[in-house]
Amino acid sequence: MGLLLLIEFISQRQGVAQSVMLWLLLAGALALTYWECRERDYRLKVLLWWVSFVALTHVVGYLVLRLVPRSESES
């Protein structure tokens, strides 16, 4: 994800604000996942599984949203 954000930053000048926001959203999602798993007293292995699952799905979701072609009116 970091490499994609770097490429986007190089190709677009407004990439800094988008990159920071995406990293903050990913960090927030991971923090909420960690918090929820800790409240439920999951074992460390289960907690790490959930955190990695959330991270991977967010990265895949980001890729899908970037690859979906935009209509001409939105460009």
N, C-alpha and C positions, 0 to 999 in steps of 0.2 A: 504494500500500500504506500509506503514511503517513497518508493521509486516512481510510482504513478503520480503522486502528488508533486514530486520534484519535476517530472516531465511537464505536468500541467503548469507549474509555476514558471518554467522556462518559456513555454509556449504562450502563456497569457500573463499580462501584467497584473490582473486582479487576483491572481492565484494565491497570494499570501493570505488574504482574508478567508478565502474558501478553505485553504489548507489548515489554517488554525482552527476553524470551525469544525472541520471533519475530524481532526485529532481530538478536539474537546468532546465531541459527540461520542467517539469511540471510547475515550477514557471514561466518560459518564456511564455508558452502557456496561463497560467492564466493572466499574465500581459498584453499580447497582446489582450486577450479577454476583459479585463477591459478597456484598452485604446480605443479599437474600440467602445465599448458600450458608453463610456464617450463622444467620438467624435460625436456620433449619438444622444446624449442627451436622452438616454433611462431613464425611471424611475428606481428607486432603485430596485423595485421588478423584473423588466425585467433584469436588470444588474445582480442581484444575481442568477436569473434563468440561464442565459447564463454561468456565471462562474461555477456554480455547474454542468451544463450539460457538459462543457468542462472537468472539473475534473473527472467526472464519466466516460466519454467515454475514457479518457486517461488511467484510472485505468483498465477498462474492456479490452482495447487494450493491455495493459501490460500483463494481465492475459492470454489472448488468445495467445500472442506470447510466453509466458513461457510454456504453455500447449501443443503447437504444437510440435509433436515429431520431433526430428532432425534425419536426415539420418546419417548413419554410417560414411560417408566420412567427415562430418562436426564435428564429435565428437573429 
